Structures are given as structure tokens and as C-alpha cells.
């Protein structure tokens, strides 16, 4: 489990596996402008977080690979036979 609350809040947001715009991640409750830096730190801790250019070309979007999130954070092996 991640103990840093900013990291945990970002993981909670990304845990749905959907794309989230950098503006959403940079909200105050997610660490403000440091939110994107926290994503880099989470990647260094082994979380697989993808990014892409947003459709409006202003900013990026981020998402966590849900199966790898479950395996890394919750120590659950995903069932790929479903």
C-alpha cells in the first residue's frame, strides 16, 4: 500500500482504468501542479501509467493499466480467462 496520501489519491482516481486529463490530476486535492510529478514517482515505484495527448491538444491524459494496478497494489493476480 502506498502511504503518501497524494500518491494514494492519484491512484484512487486512476484506478477506474479510464483516461484522466492533466487538468483533473492537477486539482488541489490531488497535489496541484505537483500532480504530474507524482505520476512520475508512481511510475518509478512500478505502476504502469500510460499517457497520450489529449484530443483538444491541450495537455495530456493518463490512465493506469487496471490489471497491473490490481496485481501491484492489491497483490491480486488478474484472471485473464474471463
Gaussian input, Z-matrix of N, CA and C with variables (Angstrom, degrees):
# hf/3-21g

backbone

0 1
 N
 C     1     B1
 C     2     B2     1     A1
 N     3     B3     2     A2     1     D1
 C     4     B4     3     A3     2     D2
 C     5     B5     4     A4     3     D3
 N     6     B6     5     A5     4     D4
 C     7     B7     6     A6     5     D5
 C     8     B8     7     A7     6     D6
 N     9     B9     8     A8     7     D7
 C    10    B10     9     A9     8     D8
 C    11    B11    10    A10     9     D9
 N    12    B12    11    A11    10    D10
 C    13    B13    12    A12    11    D11
 C    14    B14    13    A13    12    D12
 N    15    B15    14    A14    13    D13
 C    16    B16    15    A15    14    D14
 C    17    B17    16    A16    15    D15
 N    18    B18    17    A17    16    D16
 C    19    B19    18    A18    17    D17
 C    20    B20    19    A19    18    D18
 N    21    B21    20    A20    19    D19
 C    22    B22    21    A21    20    D20
 C    23    B23    22    A22    21    D21
 N    24    B24    23    A23    22    D22
 C    25    B25    24    A24    23    D23
 C    26    B26    25    A25    24    D24
 N    27    B27    26    A26    25    D25
 C    28    B28    27    A27    26    D26
 C    29    B29    28    A28    27    D27
 N    30    B30    29    A29    28    D28
 C    31    B31    30    A30    29    D29
 C    32    B32    31    A31    30    D30
 N    33    B33    32    A32    31    D31
 C    34    B34    33    A33    32    D32
 C    35    B35    34    A34    33    D33
 N    36    B36    35    A35    34    D34
 C    37    B37    36    A36    35    D35
 C    38    B38    37    A37    36    D36
 N    39    B39    38    A38    37    D37
 C    40    B40    39    A39    38    D38
 C    41    B41    40    A40    39    D39
 N    42    B42    41    A41    40    D40
 C    43    B43    42    A42    41    D41
 C    44    B44    43    A43    42    D42
 N    45    B45    44    A44    43    D43
 C    46    B46    45    A45    44    D44
 C    47    B47    46    A46    45    D45
 N    48    B48    47    A47    46    D46
 C    49    B49    48    A48    47    D47
 C    50    B50    49    A49    48    D48
 N    51    B51    50    A50    49    D49
 C    52    B52    51    A51    50    D50
 C    53    B53    52    A52    51    D51
 N    54    B54    53    A53    52    D52
 C    55    B55    54    A54    53    D53
 C    56    B56    55    A55    54    D54
 N    57    B57    56    A56    55    D55
 C    58    B58    57    A57    56    D56
 C    59    B59    58    A58    57    D57
 N    60    B60    59    A59    58    D58
 C    61    B61    60    A60    59    D59
 C    62    B62    61    A61    60    D60
 N    63    B63    62    A62    61    D61
 C    64    B64    63    A63    62    D62
 C    65    B65    64    A64    63    D63
 N    66    B66    65    A65    64    D64
 C    67    B67    66    A66    65    D65
 C    68    B68    67    A67    66    D66
 N    69    B69    68    A68    67    D67
 C    70    B70    69    A69    68    D68
 C    71    B71    70    A70    69    D69
 N    72    B72    71    A71    70    D70
 C    73    B73    72    A72    71    D71
 C    74    B74    73    A73    72    D72
 N    75    B75    74    A74    73    D73
 C    76    B76    75    A75    74    D74
 C    77    B77    76    A76    75    D75
 N    78    B78    77    A77    76    D76
 C    79    B79    78    A78    77    D77
 C    80    B80    79    A79    78    D78
 N    81    B81    80    A80    79    D79
 C    82    B82    81    A81    80    D80
 C    83    B83    82    A82    81    D81
 N    84    B84    83    A83    82    D82
 C    85    B85    84    A84    83    D83
 C    86    B86    85    A85    84    D84
 N    87    B87    86    A86    85    D85
 C    88    B88    87    A87    86    D86
 C    89    B89    88    A88    87    D87
 N    90    B90    89    A89    88    D88
 C    91    B91    90    A90    89    D89
 C    92    B92    91    A91    90    D90
 N    93    B93    92    A92    91    D91
 C    94    B94    93    A93    92    D92
 C    95    B95    94    A94    93    D93
 N    96    B96    95    A95    94    D94
 C    97    B97    96    A96    95    D95
 C    98    B98    97    A97    96    D96
 N    99    B99    98    A98    97    D97
 C   100   B100    99    A99    98    D98
 C   101   B101   100   A100    99    D99
 N   102   B102   101   A101   100   D100
 C   103   B103   102   A102   101   D101
 C   104   B104   103   A103   102   D102
 N   105   B105   104   A104   103   D103
 C   106   B106   105   A105   104   D104
 C   107   B107   106   A106   105   D105
 N   108   B108   107   A107   106   D106
 C   109   B109   108   A108   107   D107
 C   110   B110   109   A109   108   D108
 N   111   B111   110   A110   109   D109
 C   112   B112   111   A111   110   D110
 C   113   B113   112   A112   111   D111
 N   114   B114   113   A113   112   D112
 C   115   B115   114   A114   113   D113
 C   116   B116   115   A115   114   D114
 N   117   B117   116   A116   115   D115
 C   118   B118   117   A117   116   D116
 C   119   B119   118   A118   117   D117
 N   120   B120   119   A119   118   D118
 C   121   B121   120   A120   119   D119
 C   122   B122   121   A121   120   D120
 N   123   B123   122   A122   121   D121
 C   124   B124   123   A123   122   D122
 C   125   B125   124   A124   123   D123
 N   126   B126   125   A125   124   D124
 C   127   B127   126   A126   125   D125
 C   128   B128   127   A127   126   D126
 N   129   B129   128   A128   127   D127
 C   130   B130   129   A129   128   D128
 C   131   B131   130   A130   129   D129
 N   132   B132   131   A131   130   D130
 C   133   B133   132   A132   131   D131
 C   134   B134   133   A133   132   D132
 N   135   B135   134   A134   133   D133
 C   136   B136   135   A135   134   D134
 C   137   B137   136   A136   135   D135
 N   138   B138   137   A137   136   D136
 C   139   B139   138   A138   137   D137
 C   140   B140   139   A139   138   D138
 N   141   B141   140   A140   139   D139
 C   142   B142   141   A141   140   D140
 C   143   B143   142   A142   141   D141
 N   144   B144   143   A143   142   D142
 C   145   B145   144   A144   143   D143
 C   146   B146   145   A145   144   D144
 N   147   B147   146   A146   145   D145
 C   148   B148   147   A147   146   D146
 C   149   B149   148   A148   147   D147
 N   150   B150   149   A149   148   D148
 C   151   B151   150   A150   149   D149
 C   152   B152   151   A151   150   D150
 N   153   B153   152   A152   151   D151
 C   154   B154   153   A153   152   D152
 C   155   B155   154   A154   153   D153
 N   156   B156   155   A155   154   D154
 C   157   B157   156   A156   155   D155
 C   158   B158   157   A157   156   D156
 N   159   B159   158   A158   157   D157
 C   160   B160   159   A159   158   D158
 C   161   B161   160   A160   159   D159
 N   162   B162   161   A161   160   D160
 C   163   B163   162   A162   161   D161
 C   164   B164   163   A163   162   D162
 N   165   B165   164   A164   163   D163
 C   166   B166   165   A165   164   D164
 C   167   B167   166   A166   165   D165
 N   168   B168   167   A167   166   D166
 C   169   B169   168   A168   167   D167
 C   170   B170   169   A169   168   D168
 N   171   B171   170   A170   169   D169
 C   172   B172   171   A171   170   D170
 C   173   B173   172   A172   171   D171
 N   174   B174   173   A173   172   D172
 C   175   B175   174   A174   173   D173
 C   176   B176   175   A175   174   D174
 N   177   B177   176   A176   175   D175
 C   178   B178   177   A177   176   D176
 C   179   B179   178   A178   177   D177
 N   180   B180   179   A179   178   D178
 C   181   B181   180   A180   179   D179
 C   182   B182   181   A181   180   D180
 N   183   B183   182   A182   181   D181
 C   184   B184   183   A183   182   D182
 C   185   B185   184   A184   183   D183
 N   186   B186   185   A185   184   D184
 C   187   B187   186   A186   185   D185
 C   188   B188   187   A187   186   D186
 N   189   B189   188   A188   187   D187
 C   190   B190   189   A189   188   D188
 C   191   B191   190   A190   189   D189
 N   192   B192   191   A191   190   D190
 C   193   B193   192   A192   191   D191
 C   194   B194   193   A193   192   D192
 N   195   B195   194   A194   193   D193
 C   196   B196   195   A195   194   D194
 C   197   B197   196   A196   195   D195
 N   198   B198   197   A197   196   D196
 C   199   B199   198   A198   197   D197
 C   200   B200   199   A199   198   D198
 N   201   B201   200   A200   199   D199
 C   202   B202   201   A201   200   D200
 C   203   B203   202   A202   201   D201
 N   204   B204   203   A203   202   D202
 C   205   B205   204   A204   203   D203
 C   206   B206   205   A205   204   D204
 N   207   B207   206   A206   205   D205
 C   208   B208   207   A207   206   D206
 C   209   B209   208   A208   207   D207
 N   210   B210   209   A209   208   D208
 C   211   B211   210   A210   209   D209
 C   212   B212   211   A211   210   D210
 N   213   B213   212   A212   211   D211
 C   214   B214   213   A213   212   D212
 C   215   B215   214   A214   213   D213
 N   216   B216   215   A215   214   D214
 C   217   B217   216   A216   215   D215
 C   218   B218   217   A217   216   D216
 N   219   B219   218   A218   217   D217
 C   220   B220   219   A219   218   D218
 C   221   B221   220   A220   219   D219
 N   222   B222   221   A221   220   D220
 C   223   B223   222   A222   221   D221
 C   224   B224   223   A223   222   D222
 N   225   B225   224   A224   223   D223
 C   226   B226   225   A225   224   D224
 C   227   B227   226   A226   225   D225
 N   228   B228   227   A227   226   D226
 C   229   B229   228   A228   227   D227
 C   230   B230   229   A229   228   D228
 N   231   B231   230   A230   229   D229
 C   232   B232   231   A231   230   D230
 C   233   B233   232   A232   231   D231
 N   234   B234   233   A233   232   D232
 C   235   B235   234   A234   233   D233
 C   236   B236   235   A235   234   D234
 N   237   B237   236   A236   235   D235
 C   238   B238   237   A237   236   D236
 C   239   B239   238   A238   237   D237
 N   240   B240   239   A239   238   D238
 C   241   B241   240   A240   239   D239
 C   242   B242   241   A241   240   D240
 N   243   B243   242   A242   241   D241
 C   244   B244   243   A243   242   D242
 C   245   B245   244   A244   243   D243

   B1=1.4532
   B2=1.5243
   B3=1.3112
   B4=1.4537
   B5=1.5194
   B6=1.3403
   B7=1.4607
   B8=1.5211
   B9=1.3411
   B10=1.4572
   B11=1.5216
   B12=1.3121
   B13=1.4617
   B14=1.5265
   B15=1.3306
   B16=1.4632
   B17=1.5161
   B18=1.3223
   B19=1.4584
   B20=1.5214
   B21=1.3140
   B22=1.4634
   B23=1.5269
   B24=1.3208
   B25=1.4691
   B26=1.5242
   B27=1.3243
   B28=1.4670
   B29=1.5203
   B30=1.3227
   B31=1.4674
   B32=1.5232
   B33=1.3190
   B34=1.4660
   B35=1.5272
   B36=1.3326
   B37=1.4603
   B38=1.5241
   B39=1.3275
   B40=1.4605
   B41=1.5214
   B42=1.3131
   B43=1.4736
   B44=1.5232
   B45=1.3393
   B46=1.4680
   B47=1.5244
   B48=1.3379
   B49=1.4584
   B50=1.5186
   B51=1.3230
   B52=1.4666
   B53=1.5283
   B54=1.3321
   B55=1.4607
   B56=1.5250
   B57=1.3352
   B58=1.4621
   B59=1.5286
   B60=1.3358
   B61=1.4650
   B62=1.5300
   B63=1.3236
   B64=1.4647
   B65=1.5286
   B66=1.3323
   B67=1.4687
   B68=1.5232
   B69=1.3069
   B70=1.4690
   B71=1.5252
   B72=1.3175
   B73=1.4662
   B74=1.5250
   B75=1.3090
   B76=1.4673
   B77=1.5222
   B78=1.3150
   B79=1.4596
   B80=1.5267
   B81=1.3113
   B82=1.4592
   B83=1.5126
   B84=1.3209
   B85=1.4649
   B86=1.5242
   B87=1.3549
   B88=1.4596
   B89=1.5240
   B90=1.3060
   B91=1.4541
   B92=1.5123
   B93=1.3334
   B94=1.4598
   B95=1.5138
   B96=1.3130
   B97=1.4696
   B98=1.5259
   B99=1.3105
   B100=1.4656
   B101=1.5302
   B102=1.3343
   B103=1.4628
   B104=1.5188
   B105=1.3265
   B106=1.4647
   B107=1.5287
   B108=1.3189
   B109=1.4697
   B110=1.5245
   B111=1.3252
   B112=1.4745
   B113=1.5281
   B114=1.3358
   B115=1.4645
   B116=1.5187
   B117=1.3245
   B118=1.4774
   B119=1.5208
   B120=1.3183
   B121=1.4698
   B122=1.5273
   B123=1.3315
   B124=1.4620
   B125=1.5234
   B126=1.3191
   B127=1.4705
   B128=1.5274
   B129=1.3330
   B130=1.4636
   B131=1.5202
   B132=1.3313
   B133=1.4706
   B134=1.5228
   B135=1.3346
   B136=1.4567
   B137=1.5165
   B138=1.3222
   B139=1.4615
   B140=1.5206
   B141=1.3296
   B142=1.4629
   B143=1.5255
   B144=1.3312
   B145=1.4633
   B146=1.5218
   B147=1.3281
   B148=1.4541
   B149=1.5211
   B150=1.3340
   B151=1.4550
   B152=1.5124
   B153=1.3339
   B154=1.4566
   B155=1.5274
   B156=1.3179
   B157=1.4574
   B158=1.5203
   B159=1.3192
   B160=1.4649
   B161=1.5265
   B162=1.3271
   B163=1.4653
   B164=1.5227
   B165=1.3175
   B166=1.4658
   B167=1.5273
   B168=1.3311
   B169=1.4680
   B170=1.5223
   B171=1.3248
   B172=1.4582
   B173=1.5112
   B174=1.2995
   B175=1.4566
   B176=1.5183
   B177=1.3040
   B178=1.4605
   B179=1.5178
   B180=1.3219
   B181=1.4521
   B182=1.5269
   B183=1.3148
   B184=1.4644
   B185=1.5131
   B186=1.3290
   B187=1.4562
   B188=1.5185
   B189=1.3113
   B190=1.4605
   B191=1.5205
   B192=1.3099
   B193=1.4577
   B194=1.5154
   B195=1.3042
   B196=1.4621
   B197=1.5317
   B198=1.3307
   B199=1.4634
   B200=1.5183
   B201=1.3274
   B202=1.4610
   B203=1.5184
   B204=1.3319
   B205=1.4678
   B206=1.5213
   B207=1.3301
   B208=1.4605
   B209=1.5208
   B210=1.3175
   B211=1.4541
   B212=1.5256
   B213=1.3344
   B214=1.4676
   B215=1.5232
   B216=1.3430
   B217=1.4510
   B218=1.5222
   B219=1.3130
   B220=1.4557
   B221=1.5246
   B222=1.3323
   B223=1.4573
   B224=1.5363
   B225=1.3326
   B226=1.4708
   B227=1.5112
   B228=1.3106
   B229=1.4530
   B230=1.5272
   B231=1.3517
   B232=1.4552
   B233=1.5252
   B234=1.3340
   B235=1.4542
   B236=1.5209
   B237=1.3313
   B238=1.4612
   B239=1.5188
   B240=1.3190
   B241=1.4649
   B242=1.5138
   B243=1.3039
   B244=1.4716
   B245=1.5121
   A1=108.74
   A2=115.87
   A3=122.24
   A4=108.47
   A5=117.22
   A6=120.38
   A7=112.45
   A8=118.48
   A9=121.29
   A10=108.71
   A11=117.62
   A12=120.65
   A13=112.81
   A14=118.61
   A15=120.13
   A16=110.08
   A17=116.99
   A18=120.29
   A19=110.32
   A20=117.02
   A21=120.52
   A22=111.44
   A23=117.49
   A24=120.05
   A25=111.12
   A26=116.95
   A27=120.33
   A28=109.86
   A29=117.57
   A30=120.11
   A31=111.40
   A32=116.92
   A33=120.31
   A34=110.54
   A35=116.52
   A36=120.81
   A37=110.97
   A38=116.54
   A39=121.27
   A40=113.58
   A41=117.65
   A42=121.15
   A43=113.88
   A44=118.20
   A45=119.71
   A46=112.29
   A47=117.31
   A48=121.15
   A49=113.82
   A50=117.87
   A51=122.23
   A52=109.90
   A53=115.72
   A54=121.24
   A55=109.50
   A56=116.39
   A57=122.52
   A58=108.56
   A59=115.35
   A60=121.92
   A61=110.30
   A62=114.99
   A63=120.26
   A64=111.67
   A65=118.46
   A66=120.02
   A67=111.12
   A68=116.62
   A69=121.07
   A70=110.63
   A71=116.02
   A72=121.01
   A73=111.41
   A74=117.23
   A75=121.23
   A76=113.24
   A77=118.33
   A78=120.47
   A79=109.12
   A80=116.38
   A81=121.73
   A82=114.50
   A83=118.58
   A84=121.16
   A85=112.64
   A86=116.87
   A87=120.80
   A88=112.44
   A89=117.05
   A90=119.40
   A91=114.68
   A92=117.12
   A93=120.08
   A94=111.28
   A95=115.80
   A96=120.68
   A97=112.36
   A98=117.04
   A99=121.06
   A100=112.31
   A101=116.97
   A102=120.53
   A103=113.18
   A104=117.25
   A105=120.83
   A106=110.10
   A107=117.30
   A108=120.19
   A109=110.49
   A110=116.30
   A111=120.17
   A112=110.61
   A113=116.93
   A114=119.82
   A115=109.47
   A116=117.09
   A117=120.66
   A118=110.94
   A119=116.81
   A120=120.62
   A121=110.70
   A122=116.90
   A123=119.83
   A124=110.88
   A125=116.59
   A126=119.84
   A127=110.39
   A128=116.18
   A129=119.88
   A130=111.68
   A131=116.48
   A132=121.10
   A133=111.81
   A134=116.99
   A135=120.85
   A136=116.15
   A137=118.17
   A138=120.38
   A139=109.33
   A140=116.05
   A141=121.91
   A142=108.26
   A143=115.75
   A144=122.58
   A145=107.53
   A146=114.99
   A147=121.13
   A148=109.95
   A149=115.81
   A150=119.60
   A151=108.96
   A152=114.64
   A153=121.98
   A154=107.81
   A155=115.64
   A156=120.98
   A157=107.91
   A158=116.24
   A159=120.64
   A160=110.06
   A161=116.39
   A162=121.68
   A163=112.53
   A164=117.16
   A165=120.64
   A166=112.51
   A167=116.83
   A168=124.30
   A169=113.46
   A170=117.10
   A171=121.16
   A172=108.31
   A173=115.92
   A174=120.59
   A175=112.14
   A176=114.89
   A177=122.69
   A178=110.04
   A179=114.70
   A180=121.92
   A181=107.85
   A182=115.28
   A183=121.32
   A184=109.82
   A185=115.17
   A186=120.77
   A187=108.43
   A188=114.49
   A189=120.15
   A190=107.85
   A191=116.77
   A192=120.04
   A193=107.48
   A194=115.85
   A195=122.72
   A196=113.20
   A197=117.51
   A198=119.77
   A199=111.16
   A200=116.06
   A201=119.73
   A202=111.09
   A203=116.95
   A204=121.10
   A205=109.65
   A206=116.42
   A207=120.02
   A208=110.89
   A209=116.21
   A210=120.17
   A211=111.44
   A212=117.66
   A213=121.68
   A214=111.96
   A215=117.20
   A216=120.72
   A217=112.52
   A218=116.30
   A219=120.18
   A220=113.05
   A221=116.00
   A222=122.03
   A223=110.82
   A224=114.90
   A225=121.70
   A226=107.30
   A227=116.43
   A228=121.02
   A229=107.47
   A230=117.33
   A231=119.26
   A232=111.18
   A233=115.36
   A234=121.82
   A235=107.65
   A236=117.24
   A237=121.31
   A238=111.80
   A239=118.23
   A240=122.24
   A241=113.47
   A242=117.85
   A243=121.24
   A244=110.01
   D1=139.21
   D2=177.65
   D3=-80.32
   D4=127.87
   D5=-175.98
   D6=-88.82
   D7=-30.18
   D8=179.93
   D9=-66.05
   D10=122.31
   D11=-173.64
   D12=-66.31
   D13=-32.66
   D14=176.99
   D15=-64.95
   D16=-44.89
   D17=176.10
   D18=-58.53
   D19=-45.03
   D20=-177.98
   D21=-64.29
   D22=-40.11
   D23=178.81
   D24=-63.41
   D25=-40.11
   D26=177.95
   D27=-66.60
   D28=-43.39
   D29=176.76
   D30=-61.17
   D31=-39.63
   D32=177.96
   D33=-60.93
   D34=-42.97
   D35=179.02
   D36=-63.31
   D37=-47.17
   D38=-175.01
   D39=-77.81
   D40=-13.25
   D41=-172.49
   D42=-64.15
   D43=-13.41
   D44=178.01
   D45=-78.40
   D46=-8.45
   D47=178.05
   D48=78.28
   D49=2.86
   D50=179.64
   D51=-89.62
   D52=162.87
   D53=176.63
   D54=-76.41
   D55=136.90
   D56=178.23
   D57=-128.37
   D58=128.63
   D59=-177.05
   D60=-69.43
   D61=150.18
   D62=179.71
   D63=-58.69
   D64=-31.07
   D65=176.77
   D66=-61.37
   D67=-38.42
   D68=178.69
   D69=-66.85
   D70=-40.19
   D71=-178.64
   D72=-71.89
   D73=-26.63
   D74=-178.76
   D75=-89.53
   D76=9.98
   D77=174.79
   D78=-64.56
   D79=153.48
   D80=-175.89
   D81=-53.19
   D82=-43.75
   D83=-176.60
   D84=-69.88
   D85=-12.42
   D86=177.16
   D87=-105.51
   D88=13.39
   D89=176.59
   D90=108.50
   D91=4.66
   D92=179.08
   D93=60.92
   D94=-142.58
   D95=-178.13
   D96=-62.83
   D97=-18.35
   D98=179.13
   D99=-79.36
   D100=-5.18
   D101=-177.91
   D102=-55.87
   D103=-42.21
   D104=-179.77
   D105=-68.34
   D106=-36.12
   D107=175.87
   D108=-62.49
   D109=-36.79
   D110=178.68
   D111=-65.01
   D112=-33.74
   D113=176.39
   D114=-63.19
   D115=-43.23
   D116=177.07
   D117=-59.94
   D118=-41.02
   D119=178.77
   D120=-65.47
   D121=-39.72
   D122=178.17
   D123=-64.23
   D124=-37.78
   D125=175.57
   D126=-61.49
   D127=-41.74
   D128=178.89
   D129=-63.55
   D130=-27.78
   D131=178.21
   D132=-81.82
   D133=-2.33
   D134=174.69
   D135=107.18
   D136=2.27
   D137=177.85
   D138=-79.57
   D139=135.16
   D140=-179.23
   D141=-91.16
   D142=100.91
   D143=-178.88
   D144=-116.81
   D145=120.44
   D146=179.41
   D147=-90.33
   D148=157.80
   D149=172.70
   D150=-140.28
   D151=156.58
   D152=176.54
   D153=-151.80
   D154=160.89
   D155=175.89
   D156=-69.81
   D157=135.41
   D158=179.29
   D159=-66.31
   D160=153.41
   D161=-179.14
   D162=-55.38
   D163=-36.87
   D164=-179.23
   D165=-81.78
   D166=3.62
   D167=178.68
   D168=65.24
   D169=8.62
   D170=177.34
   D171=-111.66
   D172=101.15
   D173=-179.63
   D174=92.42
   D175=-179.90
   D176=179.45
   D177=-118.98
   D178=166.07
   D179=173.44
   D180=-120.32
   D181=149.60
   D182=-176.22
   D183=-132.18
   D184=147.86
   D185=171.99
   D186=-151.54
   D187=153.34
   D188=177.19
   D189=-100.62
   D190=142.70
   D191=175.43
   D192=-72.10
   D193=111.69
   D194=-168.23
   D195=-58.04
   D196=-43.58
   D197=-178.58
   D198=-63.74
   D199=-42.16
   D200=179.71
   D201=-70.52
   D202=-31.11
   D203=176.00
   D204=-62.37
   D205=-47.49
   D206=-179.48
   D207=-62.62
   D208=-43.27
   D209=-178.50
   D210=-65.86
   D211=-42.30
   D212=-176.64
   D213=-74.83
   D214=-51.43
   D215=-172.35
   D216=-81.42
   D217=-42.00
   D218=-173.33
   D219=-100.61
   D220=-4.69
   D221=-177.36
   D222=56.75
   D223=41.01
   D224=177.14
   D225=-109.44
   D226=131.33
   D227=175.34
   D228=-85.76
   D229=119.83
   D230=-179.60
   D231=-65.09
   D232=148.12
   D233=178.22
   D234=-95.40
   D235=103.80
   D236=-177.76
   D237=-84.02
   D238=-1.10
   D239=-178.67
   D240=-91.72
   D241=8.83
   D242=-178.10
   D243=-77.50

